[in-house]
């Protein structure tokens, strides 16, 4: 289910790391023809290796944390000293880790804004998809999706960016609310979800009067209530002689 391709790892370190069920071919290369060879697991199990000339290969499956060693003889059935043992580490395929990039708090936008959303996800094996779930007022849920693959391989981390274009809504007015949350799914089908957040549509006249920050949404001061403005003007009018 991981979608991971086979890998060949060479070197003197025979340590193994993989998710449960991973099959590993262990190949021993000698300077002379080999005889009988075994993979000796720490639980007492042995796995026969097939010897051809100077090489011997055996296959084991990763099922738990453990270790193994190699027992080998040469073509004359003399034991070959092999004191080293190697670790087998089981990677637990946990659900993805998810972090909201922005907006990380309830925020406000104006009715013609392209509201931007972003989330970062990580997984030990591979991500499948990032999703933005949104509800505009009482409308049906909308889901935007971003696939997490590169050159046919699942990605271990991904930042997904989404847009809700309010300009395409001719009926967007002050007081409208968008409820949203993010979701990440890995190649095993496990999902993680963020908290629920809200985006509120503010009046367009407030945005035009008080400006727009180049990075943050149209937040900030919304101006005084109309009755306060009228009261201040009346106070000035009544005191105009002084």
Buried (B, 14 or more C-beta within 10 A) or exposed (E): BBEBEEEEEEEEEBEBEBBEEBEBEBEBEBEEEBBBBBBBBBEEEEBEBEBEEEBBBBEBEBEEEBBBBBBBBBEEEEEBEEEEBBBBEBEEBEBBEBBBBBBEEEBBBBBBBEBBBBBBBBBEBBBBBBBBBBBBEEEEEEEBEBEBBEEEEBBBEBEBEBEBEBEEBEEBEBEBEBBBBBBBBBBBEBBBEBEEBBBBBBBBEBBEEBEBEEEEBBBBEBEEEEEEEEEEEEEEEEEEEE
